[in-house]
Amino acid sequence: MKAHIEIEPEVEYDYIPRVEATREDDSQPAELEITSIKLGIFDIFGAMSAGQLEQIAEQCLNEVAMDNDV
């Protein structure tokens, strides 16, 4: 017997919102740094590849952007 269970990871991150340009400073894009990725009690951040982390960070940025549009 085989079972397939999907578990959504809990992603924790630090987020710095986009900064608009002023006369003195250029604009700065939004930044997101993932600090941990947990499946239950296990932190799997260290097991993720750079490509996977980049993809997850992009998804998180998109979700933050959607939340701010509402």
C-alpha positions in Angstrom: 0.0 0.0 0.0 1.3 3.4 -1.0 0.2 6.8 0.4 0.9 10.2 -0.8 0.7 13.0 1.8 1.4 16.6 1.0 2.7 18.7 3.8 2.9 22.4 3.3 6.2 23.8 4.7 6.3 26.7 7.1 8.6 29.4 5.6 10.0 32.1 7.9 11.6 35.1 6.4 12.8 38.7 6.8 11.1 41.2 4.5 12.2 44.7 3.5 9.6 46.5 1.5 10.3 48.4 -1.7 11.6 52.0 -1.1 10.4 54.7 -3.5 13.0 57.1 -5.0 13.5 60.5 -3.4 15.5 63.4 -4.6 18.5 62.2 -2.6 18.2 58.4 -3.0 17.4 55.9 -5.7 14.5 53.5 -5.3 15.3 50.1 -3.7 13.5 46.9 -4.7 11.8 44.7 -2.1 14.1 42.1 -0.5 13.2 38.8 1.2 15.6 36.6 3.0 14.5 33.1 4.0 15.5 32.3 7.6 14.0 28.8 8.0 11.8 26.2 6.2 10.1 23.8 8.5 8.2 20.6 7.9 6.7 19.9 11.3 9.6 20.1 13.8 12.3 19.6 11.2 14.1 22.6 9.7 15.0 21.6 6.1 16.5 25.0 5.1 20.0 23.5 5.0 18.9 20.7 2.7 17.5 23.1 0.0 19.5 24.0 -3.1 20.1 27.6 -4.0 17.6 27.3 -6.9 14.9 25.9 -4.6 15.5 28.7 -2.1 15.3 31.3 -4.9 12.0 29.8 -6.2 10.5 29.8 -2.7 11.6 33.4 -2.0 10.0 34.5 -5.3 6.7 32.8 -4.3 6.9 34.5 -0.9 7.5 37.9 -2.5 4.5 37.3 -4.8 2.3 36.5 -1.9 3.4 39.6 0.0 2.7 41.7 -3.1 -0.8 40.2 -3.4 -1.5 40.8 0.3 -0.4 44.5 0.0 -2.6 45.1 -3.1 -5.8 44.3 -1.1 
